[in-house]
């Protein structure tokens, strides 16, 4: 998609506040001095066997882009690909029920959607949120000295892959399922309440890939202490067995010389580059507000929190792993 966007003319409008230039999590369009709309869309094939749970995960993942901007979801619409001639329509009903449950949990309204016949199941949401134009959080505002706070553990890619390969028991996937279907509303509420410089959510490009987007958009270097990144149970073990998504190689290739990871365990590096689904928020917060952010995350029942690094003046590397 990056290669495609570079070949297209950028949109231009006086009320377009956030477009595609910095590969932000969502687009933002101003309605008036006090209101802007935040819009995003995401969908993907099933990662788990339970259709209801898949619907929850896909919806939480779609809603996450709105939360990453510090916005409040207002409405959502389903986007569906489904092989109705091969599979029972009851499966689709359960997927949509799961999605509707998460949308309701987010306090948003599901307006409808669109479906097409497809060779495989795909599901997600188009989401519209609301934000004050003066309080937008993007991935382009990180400042040297900021601390990096992560709100969910890493490992969903390897754990869902291991489950599909029958390498782990269903019970061992439970942690990943709970993490993936949890909304990032607590993280969004906390960072809006405290005031932060930048944020993004961790999804298909992995922790390192999305951290690199923040660094590039902000003109800084992000230093991540690899040992402080929270990991799901057995994630590192399964990564050592090669149960990684293809995206970890793409992320490493994309960064090339922009990554300084000398001395970091290659297995851990691969895991931190691996694709995540409905991952947490990576928040860049001024150090004097970090304790307040942590307290707000706890108050708003965020999945977890961990200070995993800091923002540096731009150096030779985009990302430093230590």
C-alpha positions, 0 to 999 in steps of 0.5 A: 500500500505504501508503494501505491500511495506514493504514486497517487495524488494526495487529497487537498482540502482546507478542512482535511486535517490528517490525510495519507501523507504520514500514513496515520492511523485514520483520516481526519476531516474538520466539520467546524471549529469544535468537531472533526470526523475521524474515519478508517476501514479495516478487514481481514480473514479469520484468525480463530475458529469461533465465528463470534470471537472472530467478529469481536476481534475484527471489530476491535481491530477496526475501532482501534484506529479511531482510538489511536487518534484519541477520538470517540467512535460514533458509527460503524458499517460492516464490510463482509466477504463470504462464500455463501454457497460453501458455508452456512449463513449461520456462520456469518450471523455469528461473525456479525453478532460478534462485531455488533457486540464490540461496536455496542461496547464501544458506545457506537452505532452500527448503521449497516454495511455491505457484503460480497460473495468471496472465496474466503471469509473476510470481515471488518468495519468502516468506522467514523469517530469524533474529535476536537480538532485541537486535540487530535493525536497523530503519529507525527508529534513525538518529541525527543525526551518522550517516554514510550508506553505500550498498552498490550503485550506482543505475540498474537501473530505467533499464537494464532499461527500456532493454533492454526497449525495445531501446535498449541492447545485451544486453552493456550490461545485464550490470552491472545483472544482476550488481548485481541478482542479488548478495545483500546478505549481505555488507552485512548481515554487515558492519553486524552485525559493526560495529554500526550505528543503522539500515538499509534496502534500496533497491527500488521507492521508489528511493534517495530514497523509501527514505531518506525512510522512514528519515528519517520513522521516525527523526524526522531529516533525511537529507542526501545528496550527489547527486554521491557516489551511485554510478551504473551505466554509462549510467544518467544518460544513459538517464535524460536520455532519459526511460527511467525507471520510473513510480515516480520521479514517485510518489516525488516526489509523495509527498515534495512539500514534504519534499524540498529539492533546489534546485540538483540536476540534475533528471535526476539527481534523477529517477534517484535517485527511480527504482525499483530492483530488488534494490538495495543497503543504505543504512546509517546508521553512527556516524562513528567506526565508518564506517572499520570498516564500510567495511573489513568491507564489503570483507572480506565482498565487498559489491558496492561502498560509498560514503559518500553523506551524513549524518543531521541533526537534523530540519529542514523537509525530510525529505530534503536533496539537495546 
